[in-house]
Amino acid sequence: MALENNTEKKKKFWGTGTWIGLIAVTLAVCVILIRFWKYLTHYEILIYAGLFFTAMLAGSPLPIPTHVWC
């Protein structure tokens, strides 16, 4: 039964054109970032915060320093 629900979800995702919307939003964000790049260079310090939150969303753990011999 779970397999049927998963298949139905995939058909709904690919059949309704949701993936086209996701690609369109991604491309729009990329174009906006490229177009306004000169204004974004003032916020270089926020790059580290962005990398941190991106890593957290991707599921990577925080880097914890450990001893080499452990």
PQR file of N, CA, C, O and H, with PARSE charges and radii, in Angstrom:
ATOM      1  N   MET A   1       0.824  -1.191   0.000 -0.4000 1.5000
ATOM      2  CA  MET A   1       0.000   0.000   0.000 -0.0000 2.0000
ATOM      3  C   MET A   1       0.867   1.254   0.000  0.5500 1.7000
ATOM      4  O   MET A   1       0.539   2.245  -0.653 -0.5500 1.4000
ATOM      5  N   ALA A   2       1.983   1.205   0.741 -0.4000 1.5000
ATOM      6  CA  ALA A   2       2.870   2.364   0.779 -0.0000 2.0000
ATOM      7  C   ALA A   2       3.502   2.607  -0.577  0.5500 1.7000
ATOM      8  O   ALA A   2       3.735   3.751  -0.967 -0.5500 1.4000
ATOM      9  H   ALA A   2       2.250   0.401   1.271  0.4000 1.0000
ATOM     10  N   LEU A   3       3.777   1.532  -1.293 -0.4000 1.5000
ATOM     11  CA  LEU A   3       4.364   1.673  -2.625 -0.0000 2.0000
ATOM     12  C   LEU A   3       3.393   2.357  -3.574  0.5500 1.7000
ATOM     13  O   LEU A   3       3.798   3.163  -4.411 -0.5500 1.4000
ATOM     14  H   LEU A   3       3.587   0.602  -0.976  0.4000 1.0000
ATOM     15  N   GLU A   4       2.111   2.034  -3.442 -0.4000 1.5000
ATOM     16  CA  GLU A   4       1.101   2.671  -4.289 -0.0000 2.0000
ATOM     17  C   GLU A   4       1.008   4.163  -3.985  0.5500 1.7000
ATOM     18  O   GLU A   4       0.880   4.974  -4.902 -0.5500 1.4000
ATOM     19  H   GLU A   4       1.782   1.379  -2.761  0.4000 1.0000
ATOM     20  N   ASN A   5       1.070   4.528  -2.711 -0.4000 1.5000
ATOM     21  CA  ASN A   5       1.014   5.939  -2.340 -0.0000 2.0000
ATOM     22  C   ASN A   5       2.229   6.677  -2.877  0.5500 1.7000
ATOM     23  O   ASN A   5       2.113   7.810  -3.345 -0.5500 1.4000
ATOM     24  H   ASN A   5       1.174   3.869  -1.967  0.4000 1.0000
ATOM     25  N   ASN A   6       3.397   6.041  -2.812 -0.4000 1.5000
ATOM     26  CA  ASN A   6       4.618   6.661  -3.311 -0.0000 2.0000
ATOM     27  C   ASN A   6       4.537   6.843  -4.824  0.5500 1.7000
ATOM     28  O   ASN A   6       4.942   7.881  -5.346 -0.5500 1.4000
ATOM     29  H   ASN A   6       3.491   5.121  -2.432  0.4000 1.0000
ATOM     30  N   THR A   7       4.022   5.850  -5.522 -0.4000 1.5000
ATOM     31  CA  THR A   7       3.875   5.945  -6.975 -0.0000 2.0000
ATOM     32  C   THR A   7       2.880   7.035  -7.337  0.5500 1.7000
ATOM     33  O   THR A   7       3.095   7.785  -8.289 -0.5500 1.4000
ATOM     34  H   THR A   7       3.693   5.006  -5.097  0.4000 1.0000
ATOM     35  N   GLU A   8       1.800   7.124  -6.588 -0.4000 1.5000
ATOM     36  CA  GLU A   8       0.802   8.167  -6.844 -0.0000 2.0000
ATOM     37  C   GLU A   8       1.393   9.556  -6.613  0.5500 1.7000
ATOM     38  O   GLU A   8       1.096  10.490  -7.358 -0.5500 1.4000
ATOM     39  H   GLU A   8       1.626   6.514  -5.814  0.4000 1.0000
ATOM     40  N   LYS A   9       2.221   9.693  -5.591 -0.4000 1.5000
ATOM     41  CA  LYS A   9       2.856  10.985  -5.325 -0.0000 2.0000
ATOM     42  C   LYS A   9       3.787  11.365  -6.461  0.5500 1.7000
ATOM     43  O   LYS A   9       3.823  12.524  -6.873 -0.5500 1.4000
ATOM     44  H   LYS A   9       2.462   8.934  -4.986  0.4000 1.0000
ATOM     45  N   LYS A  10       4.546  10.393  -6.976 -0.4000 1.5000
ATOM     46  CA  LYS A  10       5.451  10.677  -8.097 -0.0000 2.0000
ATOM     47  C   LYS A  10       4.676  11.084  -9.336  0.5500 1.7000
ATOM     48  O   LYS A  10       5.057  12.021 -10.039 -0.5500 1.4000
ATOM     49  H   LYS A  10       4.516   9.451  -6.642  0.4000 1.0000
ATOM     50  N   LYS A  11       3.587  10.376  -9.601 -0.4000 1.5000
ATOM     51  CA  LYS A  11       2.767  10.724 -10.760 -0.0000 2.0000
ATOM     52  C   LYS A  11       2.172  12.119 -10.605  0.5500 1.7000
ATOM     53  O   LYS A  11       2.089  12.878 -11.571 -0.5500 1.4000
ATOM     54  H   LYS A  11       3.277   9.615  -9.030  0.4000 1.0000
ATOM     55  N   LYS A  12       1.760  12.448  -9.394 -0.4000 1.5000
ATOM     56  CA  LYS A  12       1.189  13.771  -9.146 -0.0000 2.0000
ATOM     57  C   LYS A  12       2.255  14.852  -9.336  0.5500 1.7000
ATOM     58  O   LYS A  12       1.984  15.901  -9.919 -0.5500 1.4000
ATOM     59  H   LYS A  12       1.827  11.831  -8.609  0.4000 1.0000
ATOM     60  N   PHE A  13       3.469  14.591  -8.839 -0.4000 1.5000
ATOM     61  CA  PHE A  13       4.554  15.568  -8.963 -0.0000 2.0000
ATOM     62  C   PHE A  13       4.923  15.789 -10.418  0.5500 1.7000
ATOM     63  O   PHE A  13       4.985  16.931 -10.873 -0.5500 1.4000
ATOM     64  H   PHE A  13       3.690  13.739  -8.365  0.4000 1.0000
ATOM     65  N   TRP A  14       5.170  14.715 -11.155 -0.4000 1.5000
ATOM     66  CA  TRP A  14       5.594  14.842 -12.547 -0.0000 2.0000
ATOM     67  C   TRP A  14       4.451  15.191 -13.474  0.5500 1.7000
ATOM     68  O   TRP A  14       4.668  15.833 -14.501 -0.5500 1.4000
ATOM     69  H   TRP A  14       5.120  13.787 -10.786  0.4000 1.0000
ATOM     70  N   GLY A  15       3.253  14.789 -13.143 -0.4000 1.5000
ATOM     71  CA  GLY A  15       2.117  15.017 -14.032 -0.0000 2.0000
ATOM     72  C   GLY A  15       1.544  16.417 -13.947  0.5500 1.7000
ATOM     73  O   GLY A  15       0.996  16.915 -14.931 -0.5500 1.4000
ATOM     74  H   GLY A  15       3.076  14.267 -12.309  0.4000 1.0000
ATOM     75  N   THR A  16       1.656  17.059 -12.806 -0.4000 1.5000
ATOM     76  CA  THR A  16       1.034  18.372 -12.647 -0.0000 2.0000
ATOM     77  C   THR A  16       1.940  19.523 -13.078  0.5500 1.7000
ATOM     78  O   THR A  16       1.501  20.671 -13.139 -0.5500 1.4000
ATOM     79  H   THR A  16       2.101  16.654 -12.008  0.4000 1.0000
ATOM     80  N   GLY A  17       3.179  19.223 -13.371 -0.4000 1.5000
ATOM     81  CA  GLY A  17       4.092  20.289 -13.785 -0.0000 2.0000
ATOM     82  C   GLY A  17       4.727  21.012 -12.623  0.5500 1.7000
ATOM     83  O   GLY A  17       5.278  22.100 -12.794 -0.5500 1.4000
ATOM     84  H   GLY A  17       3.536  18.290 -13.322  0.4000 1.0000
ATOM     85  N   THR A  18       4.657  20.423 -11.440 -0.4000 1.5000
ATOM     86  CA  THR A  18       5.283  21.038 -10.266 -0.0000 2.0000
ATOM     87  C   THR A  18       6.783  21.178 -10.468  0.5500 1.7000
ATOM     88  O   THR A  18       7.386  22.159 -10.033 -0.5500 1.4000
ATOM     89  H   THR A  18       4.209  19.540 -11.301  0.4000 1.0000
ATOM     90  N   TRP A  19       7.381  20.202 -11.126 -0.4000 1.5000
ATOM     91  CA  TRP A  19       8.831  20.238 -11.348 -0.0000 2.0000
ATOM     92  C   TRP A  19       9.215  21.391 -12.263  0.5500 1.7000
ATOM     93  O   TRP A  19      10.304  21.949 -12.132 -0.5500 1.4000
ATOM     94  H   TRP A  19       6.891  19.405 -11.480  0.4000 1.0000
ATOM     95  N   ILE A  20       8.341  21.750 -13.178 -0.4000 1.5000
ATOM     96  CA  ILE A  20       8.625  22.904 -14.050 -0.0000 2.0000
ATOM     97  C   ILE A  20       8.640  24.182 -13.219  0.5500 1.7000
ATOM     98  O   ILE A  20       9.472  25.062 -13.438 -0.5500 1.4000
ATOM     99  H   ILE A  20       7.456  21.297 -13.285  0.4000 1.0000
ATOM    100  N   GLY A  21       7.721  24.280 -12.270 -0.4000 1.5000
ATOM    101  CA  GLY A  21       7.691  25.443 -11.385 -0.0000 2.0000
ATOM    102  C   GLY A  21       8.932  25.537 -10.523  0.5500 1.7000
ATOM    103  O   GLY A  21       9.470  26.626 -10.327 -0.5500 1.4000
ATOM    104  H   GLY A  21       7.045  23.565 -12.093  0.4000 1.0000
ATOM    105  N   LEU A  22       9.392  24.408 -10.006 -0.4000 1.5000
ATOM    106  CA  LEU A  22      10.604  24.404  -9.185 -0.0000 2.0000
ATOM    107  C   LEU A  22      11.830  24.831  -9.991  0.5500 1.7000
ATOM    108  O   LEU A  22      12.664  25.593  -9.503 -0.5500 1.4000
ATOM    109  H   LEU A  22       8.955  23.523 -10.165  0.4000 1.0000
ATOM    110  N   ILE A  23      11.934  24.344 -11.207 -0.4000 1.5000
ATOM    111  CA  ILE A  23      13.056  24.731 -12.071 -0.0000 2.0000
ATOM    112  C   ILE A  23      12.959  26.214 -12.413  0.5500 1.7000
ATOM    113  O   ILE A  23      13.975  26.909 -12.439 -0.5500 1.4000
ATOM    114  H   ILE A  23      11.256  23.725 -11.603  0.4000 1.0000
ATOM    115  N   ALA A  24      11.750  26.706 -12.675 -0.4000 1.5000
ATOM    116  CA  ALA A  24      11.568  28.117 -13.000 -0.0000 2.0000
ATOM    117  C   ALA A  24      11.957  29.009 -11.828  0.5500 1.7000
ATOM    118  O   ALA A  24      12.601  30.040 -12.021 -0.5500 1.4000
ATOM    119  H   ALA A  24      10.925  26.142 -12.653  0.4000 1.0000
ATOM    120  N   VAL A  25      11.573  28.623 -10.622 -0.4000 1.5000
ATOM    121  CA  VAL A  25      11.930  29.411  -9.431 -0.0000 2.0000
ATOM    122  C   VAL A  25      13.445  29.402  -9.229  0.5500 1.7000
ATOM    123  O   VAL A  25      14.034  30.435  -8.910 -0.5500 1.4000
ATOM    124  H   VAL A  25      11.049  27.786 -10.465  0.4000 1.0000
ATOM    125  N   THR A  26      14.073  28.251  -9.410 -0.4000 1.5000
ATOM    126  CA  THR A  26      15.526  28.155  -9.262 -0.0000 2.0000
ATOM    127  C   THR A  26      16.240  29.046 -10.271  0.5500 1.7000
ATOM    128  O   THR A  26      17.175  29.762  -9.914 -0.5500 1.4000
ATOM    129  H   THR A  26      13.595  27.412  -9.669  0.4000 1.0000
ATOM    130  N   LEU A  27      15.814  29.005 -11.502 -0.4000 1.5000
ATOM    131  CA  LEU A  27      16.433  29.850 -12.528 -0.0000 2.0000
ATOM    132  C   LEU A  27      16.196  31.332 -12.252  0.5500 1.7000
ATOM    133  O   LEU A  27      17.086  32.155 -12.469 -0.5500 1.4000
ATOM    134  H   LEU A  27      15.055  28.423 -11.792  0.4000 1.0000
ATOM    135  N   ALA A  28      15.008  31.673 -11.777 -0.4000 1.5000
ATOM    136  CA  ALA A  28      14.713  33.074 -11.465 -0.0000 2.0000
ATOM    137  C   ALA A  28      15.610  33.584 -10.339  0.5500 1.7000
ATOM    138  O   ALA A  28      16.118  34.702 -10.410 -0.5500 1.4000
ATOM    139  H   ALA A  28      14.286  31.004 -11.600  0.4000 1.0000
ATOM    140  N   VAL A  29      15.805  32.775  -9.307 -0.4000 1.5000
ATOM    141  CA  VAL A  29      16.682  33.179  -8.204 -0.0000 2.0000
ATOM    142  C   VAL A  29      18.112  33.346  -8.703  0.5500 1.7000
ATOM    143  O   VAL A  29      18.797  34.294  -8.319 -0.5500 1.4000
ATOM    144  H   VAL A  29      15.392  31.866  -9.249  0.4000 1.0000
ATOM    145  N   CYS A  30      18.564  32.437  -9.550 -0.4000 1.5000
ATOM    146  CA  CYS A  30      19.929  32.548 -10.106 -0.0000 2.0000
ATOM    147  C   CYS A  30      20.093  33.823 -10.933  0.5500 1.7000
ATOM    148  O   CYS A  30      21.108  34.510 -10.822 -0.5500 1.4000
ATOM    149  H   CYS A  30      18.007  31.667  -9.862  0.4000 1.0000
ATOM    150  N   VAL A  31      19.114  34.133 -11.746 -0.4000 1.5000
ATOM    151  CA  VAL A  31      19.179  35.344 -12.568 -0.0000 2.0000
ATOM    152  C   VAL A  31      19.193  36.596 -11.695  0.5500 1.7000
ATOM    153  O   VAL A  31      19.941  37.536 -11.963 -0.5500 1.4000
ATOM    154  H   VAL A  31      18.289  33.575 -11.836  0.4000 1.0000
ATOM    155  N   ILE A  32      18.369  36.608 -10.658 -0.4000 1.5000
ATOM    156  CA  ILE A  32      18.329  37.761  -9.751 -0.0000 2.0000
ATOM    157  C   ILE A  32      19.668  37.933  -9.049  0.5500 1.7000
ATOM    158  O   ILE A  32      20.170  39.051  -8.930 -0.5500 1.4000
ATOM    159  H   ILE A  32      17.761  35.844 -10.441  0.4000 1.0000
ATOM    160  N   LEU A  33      20.255  36.821  -8.580 -0.4000 1.5000
ATOM    161  CA  LEU A  33      21.555  36.905  -7.914 -0.0000 2.0000
ATOM    162  C   LEU A  33      22.637  37.416  -8.850  0.5500 1.7000
ATOM    163  O   LEU A  33      23.464  38.238  -8.455 -0.5500 1.4000
ATOM    164  H   LEU A  33      19.847  35.913  -8.677  0.4000 1.0000
ATOM    165  N   ILE A  34      22.639  36.941 -10.078 -0.4000 1.5000
ATOM    166  CA  ILE A  34      23.646  37.403 -11.042 -0.0000 2.0000
ATOM    167  C   ILE A  34      23.424  38.862 -11.389  0.5500 1.7000
ATOM    168  O   ILE A  34      24.379  39.632 -11.485 -0.5500 1.4000
ATOM    169  H   ILE A  34      21.967  36.273 -10.399  0.4000 1.0000
ATOM    170  N   ARG A  35      22.180  39.243 -11.575 -0.4000 1.5000
ATOM    171  CA  ARG A  35      21.865  40.616 -11.987 -0.0000 2.0000
ATOM    172  C   ARG A  35      22.243  41.639 -10.899  0.5500 1.7000
ATOM    173  O   ARG A  35      22.727  42.727 -11.213 -0.5500 1.4000
ATOM    174  H   ARG A  35      21.404  38.617 -11.497  0.4000 1.0000
ATOM    175  N   PHE A  36      22.024  41.291  -9.638 -0.4000 1.5000
ATOM    176  CA  PHE A  36      22.281  42.225  -8.547 -0.0000 2.0000
ATOM    177  C   PHE A  36      23.529  41.857  -7.756  0.5500 1.7000
ATOM    178  O   PHE A  36      23.622  42.167  -6.569 -0.5500 1.4000
ATOM    179  H   PHE A  36      21.632  40.407  -9.384  0.4000 1.0000
ATOM    180  N   TRP A  37      24.483  41.203  -8.397 -0.4000 1.5000
ATOM    181  CA  TRP A  37      25.690  40.743  -7.717 -0.0000 2.0000
ATOM    182  C   TRP A  37      26.486  41.895  -7.104  0.5500 1.7000
ATOM    183  O   TRP A  37      27.041  41.750  -6.015 -0.5500 1.4000
ATOM    184  H   TRP A  37      24.408  40.951  -9.362  0.4000 1.0000
ATOM    185  N   LYS A  38      26.545  43.025  -7.786 -0.4000 1.5000
ATOM    186  CA  LYS A  38      27.347  44.144  -7.265 -0.0000 2.0000
ATOM    187  C   LYS A  38      26.775  44.693  -5.957  0.5500 1.7000
ATOM    188  O   LYS A  38      27.516  45.235  -5.137 -0.5500 1.4000
ATOM    189  H   LYS A  38      26.094  43.143  -8.670  0.4000 1.0000
ATOM    190  N   TYR A  39      25.466  44.555  -5.757 -0.4000 1.5000
ATOM    191  CA  TYR A  39      24.869  45.009  -4.508 -0.0000 2.0000
ATOM    192  C   TYR A  39      25.047  43.989  -3.387  0.5500 1.7000
ATOM    193  O   TYR A  39      25.033  44.348  -2.210 -0.5500 1.4000
ATOM    194  H   TYR A  39      24.864  44.114  -6.423  0.4000 1.0000
ATOM    195  N   LEU A  40      25.213  42.741  -3.746 -0.4000 1.5000
ATOM    196  CA  LEU A  40      25.339  41.682  -2.754 -0.0000 2.0000
ATOM    197  C   LEU A  40      26.750  41.558  -2.197  0.5500 1.7000
ATOM    198  O   LEU A  40      26.947  40.910  -1.169 -0.5500 1.4000
ATOM    199  H   LEU A  40      25.225  42.449  -4.702  0.4000 1.0000
ATOM    200  N   THR A  41      27.723  42.156  -2.842 -0.4000 1.5000
ATOM    201  CA  THR A  41      29.096  42.043  -2.357 -0.0000 2.0000
ATOM    202  C   THR A  41      29.292  42.779  -1.034  0.5500 1.7000
ATOM    203  O   THR A  41      30.281  42.539  -0.342 -0.5500 1.4000
ATOM    204  H   THR A  41      27.563  42.683  -3.676  0.4000 1.0000
ATOM    205  N   HIS A  42      28.393  43.651  -0.676 -0.4000 1.5000
ATOM    206  CA  HIS A  42      28.483  44.363   0.603 -0.0000 2.0000
ATOM    207  C   HIS A  42      28.157  43.453   1.783  0.5500 1.7000
ATOM    208  O   HIS A  42      28.443  43.795   2.930 -0.5500 1.4000
ATOM    209  H   HIS A  42      27.589  43.846  -1.238  0.4000 1.0000
ATOM    210  N   TYR A  43      27.561  42.298   1.505 -0.4000 1.5000
ATOM    211  CA  TYR A  43      27.128  41.390   2.562 -0.0000 2.0000
ATOM    212  C   TYR A  43      28.007  40.137   2.629  0.5500 1.7000
ATOM    213  O   TYR A  43      27.512  39.035   2.862 -0.5500 1.4000
ATOM    214  H   TYR A  43      27.329  42.020   0.573  0.4000 1.0000
ATOM    215  N   GLU A  44      29.314  40.317   2.421 -0.4000 1.5000
ATOM    216  CA  GLU A  44      30.220  39.173   2.404 -0.0000 2.0000
ATOM    217  C   GLU A  44      30.234  38.425   3.731  0.5500 1.7000
ATOM    218  O   GLU A  44      30.413  37.208   3.749 -0.5500 1.4000
ATOM    219  H   GLU A  44      29.716  41.212   2.231  0.4000 1.0000
ATOM    220  N   ILE A  45      30.050  39.125   4.829 -0.4000 1.5000
ATOM    221  CA  ILE A  45      30.095  38.495   6.142 -0.0000 2.0000
ATOM    222  C   ILE A  45      28.945  37.499   6.311  0.5500 1.7000
ATOM    223  O   ILE A  45      29.056  36.556   7.094 -0.5500 1.4000
ATOM    224  H   ILE A  45      29.904  40.115   4.815  0.4000 1.0000
ATOM    225  N   LEU A  46      27.856  37.697   5.593 -0.4000 1.5000
ATOM    226  CA  LEU A  46      26.708  36.799   5.718 -0.0000 2.0000
ATOM    227  C   LEU A  46      26.894  35.487   4.969  0.5500 1.7000
ATOM    228  O   LEU A  46      26.077  34.575   5.097 -0.5500 1.4000
ATOM    229  H   LEU A  46      27.765  38.463   4.956  0.4000 1.0000
ATOM    230  N   ILE A  47      27.967  35.390   4.188 -0.4000 1.5000
ATOM    231  CA  ILE A  47      28.225  34.159   3.444 -0.0000 2.0000
ATOM    232  C   ILE A  47      28.405  32.995   4.405  0.5500 1.7000
ATOM    233  O   ILE A  47      27.907  31.898   4.149 -0.5500 1.4000
ATOM    234  H   ILE A  47      28.631  36.131   4.084  0.4000 1.0000
ATOM    235  N   TYR A  48      29.109  33.218   5.505 -0.4000 1.5000
ATOM    236  CA  TYR A  48      29.349  32.144   6.457 -0.0000 2.0000
ATOM    237  C   TYR A  48      28.051  31.681   7.111  0.5500 1.7000
ATOM    238  O   TYR A  48      27.860  30.485   7.332 -0.5500 1.4000
ATOM    239  H   TYR A  48      29.513  34.109   5.713  0.4000 1.0000
ATOM    240  N   ALA A  49      27.177  32.602   7.415 -0.4000 1.5000
ATOM    241  CA  ALA A  49      25.881  32.220   7.983 -0.0000 2.0000
ATOM    242  C   ALA A  49      25.061  31.438   6.961  0.5500 1.7000
ATOM    243  O   ALA A  49      24.392  30.464   7.305 -0.5500 1.4000
ATOM    244  H   ALA A  49      27.332  33.573   7.236  0.4000 1.0000
ATOM    245  N   GLY A  50      25.119  31.864   5.722 -0.4000 1.5000
ATOM    246  CA  GLY A  50      24.409  31.146   4.664 -0.0000 2.0000
ATOM    247  C   GLY A  50      24.945  29.742   4.460  0.5500 1.7000
ATOM    248  O   GLY A  50      24.176  28.802   4.261 -0.5500 1.4000
ATOM    249  H   GLY A  50      25.663  32.655   5.442  0.4000 1.0000
ATOM    250  N   LEU A  51      26.255  29.596   4.510 -0.4000 1.5000
ATOM    251  CA  LEU A  51      26.851  28.268   4.386 -0.0000 2.0000
ATOM    252  C   LEU A  51      26.455  27.383   5.558  0.5500 1.7000
ATOM    253  O   LEU A  51      26.193  26.193   5.382 -0.5500 1.4000
ATOM    254  H   LEU A  51      26.880  30.360   4.672  0.4000 1.0000
ATOM    255  N   PHE A  52      26.413  27.961   6.751 -0.4000 1.5000
ATOM    256  CA  PHE A  52      26.026  27.205   7.938 -0.0000 2.0000
ATOM    257  C   PHE A  52      24.602  26.685   7.803  0.5500 1.7000
ATOM    258  O   PHE A  52      24.353  25.500   8.025 -0.5500 1.4000
ATOM    259  H   PHE A  52      26.626  28.927   6.894  0.4000 1.0000
ATOM    260  N   PHE A  53      23.660  27.562   7.438 -0.4000 1.5000
ATOM    261  CA  PHE A  53      22.268  27.143   7.338 -0.0000 2.0000
ATOM    262  C   PHE A  53      22.046  26.191   6.167  0.5500 1.7000
ATOM    263  O   PHE A  53      21.204  25.297   6.248 -0.5500 1.4000
ATOM    264  H   PHE A  53      23.863  28.524   7.257  0.4000 1.0000
ATOM    265  N   THR A  54      22.790  26.375   5.083 -0.4000 1.5000
ATOM    266  CA  THR A  54      22.690  25.444   3.970 -0.0000 2.0000
ATOM    267  C   THR A  54      23.167  24.067   4.385  0.5500 1.7000
ATOM    268  O   THR A  54      22.553  23.058   4.037 -0.5500 1.4000
ATOM    269  H   THR A  54      23.474  27.101   5.017  0.4000 1.0000
ATOM    270  N   ALA A  55      24.264  24.023   5.130 -0.4000 1.5000
ATOM    271  CA  ALA A  55      24.774  22.741   5.616 -0.0000 2.0000
ATOM    272  C   ALA A  55      23.781  22.083   6.562  0.5500 1.7000
ATOM    273  O   ALA A  55      23.601  20.866   6.526 -0.5500 1.4000
ATOM    274  H   ALA A  55      24.763  24.842   5.413  0.4000 1.0000
ATOM    275  N   MET A  56      23.137  22.876   7.403 -0.4000 1.5000
ATOM    276  CA  MET A  56      22.154  22.310   8.324 -0.0000 2.0000
ATOM    277  C   MET A  56      20.944  21.762   7.564  0.5500 1.7000
ATOM    278  O   MET A  56      20.428  20.699   7.907 -0.5500 1.4000
ATOM    279  H   MET A  56      23.283  23.865   7.432  0.4000 1.0000
ATOM    280  N   LEU A  57      20.497  22.473   6.547 -0.4000 1.5000
ATOM    281  CA  LEU A  57      19.365  21.994   5.753 -0.0000 2.0000
ATOM    282  C   LEU A  57      19.725  20.735   4.972  0.5500 1.7000
ATOM    283  O   LEU A  57      18.872  19.879   4.737 -0.5500 1.4000
ATOM    284  H   LEU A  57      20.916  23.337   6.268  0.4000 1.0000
ATOM    285  N   ALA A  58      20.988  20.625   4.571 -0.4000 1.5000
ATOM    286  CA  ALA A  58      21.437  19.449   3.827 -0.0000 2.0000
ATOM    287  C   ALA A  58      21.637  18.250   4.736  0.5500 1.7000
ATOM    288  O   ALA A  58      21.825  17.133   4.255 -0.5500 1.4000
ATOM    289  H   ALA A  58      21.681  21.321   4.762  0.4000 1.0000
ATOM    290  N   GLY A  59      21.599  18.466   6.039 -0.4000 1.5000
ATOM    291  CA  GLY A  59      21.696  17.363   6.973 -0.0000 2.0000
ATOM    292  C   GLY A  59      23.094  17.051   7.448  0.5500 1.7000
ATOM    293  O   GLY A  59      23.312  16.009   8.066 -0.5500 1.4000
ATOM    294  H   GLY A  59      21.446  19.373   6.430  0.4000 1.0000
ATOM    295  N   SER A  60      24.040  17.916   7.180 -0.4000 1.5000
ATOM    296  CA  SER A  60      25.396  17.637   7.647 -0.0000 2.0000
ATOM    297  C   SER A  60      25.543  18.100   9.093  0.5500 1.7000
ATOM    298  O   SER A  60      24.991  19.131   9.478 -0.5500 1.4000
ATOM    299  H   SER A  60      23.862  18.763   6.678  0.4000 1.0000
ATOM    300  N   PRO A  61      26.277  17.347   9.879 -0.5600 1.5000
ATOM    301  CA  PRO A  61      26.462  17.731  11.280  0.2800 2.0000
ATOM    302  C   PRO A  61      27.445  18.890  11.404  0.5500 1.7000
ATOM    303  O   PRO A  61      28.201  19.191  10.480 -0.5500 1.4000
ATOM    304  N   LEU A  62      27.415  19.511  12.534 -0.4000 1.5000
ATOM    305  CA  LEU A  62      28.384  20.574  12.792 -0.0000 2.0000
ATOM    306  C   LEU A  62      29.774  19.975  12.895  0.5500 1.7000
ATOM    307  O   LEU A  62      29.947  18.916  13.498 -0.5500 1.4000
ATOM    308  H   LEU A  62      26.801  19.267  13.285  0.4000 1.0000
ATOM    309  N   PRO A  63      30.759  20.633  12.320 -0.5600 1.5000
ATOM    310  CA  PRO A  63      32.117  20.106  12.457  0.2800 2.0000
ATOM    311  C   PRO A  63      32.598  20.258  13.899  0.5500 1.7000
ATOM    312  O   PRO A  63      32.629  21.361  14.446 -0.5500 1.4000
ATOM    313  N   ILE A  64      32.963  19.155  14.490 -0.4000 1.5000
ATOM    314  CA  ILE A  64      33.430  19.159  15.873 -0.0000 2.0000
ATOM    315  C   ILE A  64      34.909  18.779  15.858  0.5500 1.7000
ATOM    316  O   ILE A  64      35.261  17.704  15.372 -0.5500 1.4000
ATOM    317  H   ILE A  64      32.937  18.259  14.046  0.4000 1.0000
ATOM    318  N   PRO A  65      35.772  19.635  16.377 -0.5600 1.5000
ATOM    319  CA  PRO A  65      37.193  19.288  16.382  0.2800 2.0000
ATOM    320  C   PRO A  65      37.457  18.090  17.280  0.5500 1.7000
ATOM    321  O   PRO A  65      37.005  18.054  18.424 -0.5500 1.4000
ATOM    322  N   THR A  66      38.184  17.113  16.763 -0.4000 1.5000
ATOM    323  CA  THR A  66      38.533  15.928  17.535 -0.0000 2.0000
ATOM    324  C   THR A  66      40.049  15.728  17.480  0.5500 1.7000
ATOM    325  O   THR A  66      40.731  16.236  16.590 -0.5500 1.4000
ATOM    326  H   THR A  66      38.551  17.142  15.833  0.4000 1.0000
ATOM    327  N   HIS A  67      40.544  14.983  18.444 -0.4000 1.5000
ATOM    328  CA  HIS A  67      41.968  14.693  18.453 -0.0000 2.0000
ATOM    329  C   HIS A  67      42.293  13.647  17.408  0.5500 1.7000
ATOM    330  O   HIS A  67      41.460  12.801  17.081 -0.5500 1.4000
ATOM    331  H   HIS A  67      39.990  14.571  19.167  0.4000 1.0000
ATOM    332  N   VAL A  68      43.497  13.706  16.891 -0.4000 1.5000
ATOM    333  CA  VAL A  68      43.912  12.790  15.840 -0.0000 2.0000
ATOM    334  C   VAL A  68      44.011  11.362  16.371  0.5500 1.7000
ATOM    335  O   VAL A  68      43.698  10.413  15.653 -0.5500 1.4000
ATOM    336  H   VAL A  68      44.174  14.393  17.157  0.4000 1.0000
ATOM    337  N   TRP A  69      44.440  11.204  17.609 -0.4000 1.5000
ATOM    338  CA  TRP A  69      44.680   9.865  18.142 -0.0000 2.0000
ATOM    339  C   TRP A  69      43.415   9.177  18.639  0.5500 1.7000
ATOM    340  O   TRP A  69      43.484   8.025  19.065 -0.5500 1.4000
ATOM    341  H   TRP A  69      44.695  11.975  18.193  0.4000 1.0000
ATOM    342  N   CYS A  70      42.290   9.826  18.601 -0.4000 1.5000
ATOM    343  CA  CYS A  70      41.065   9.195  19.089 -0.0000 2.0000
ATOM    344  C   CYS A  70      40.496   8.215  18.105  0.5500 1.7000
ATOM    345  O   CYS A  70      39.463   7.601  18.373 -0.5500 1.4000
ATOM    346  H   CYS A  70      42.235  10.763  18.255  0.4000 1.0000
TER
END
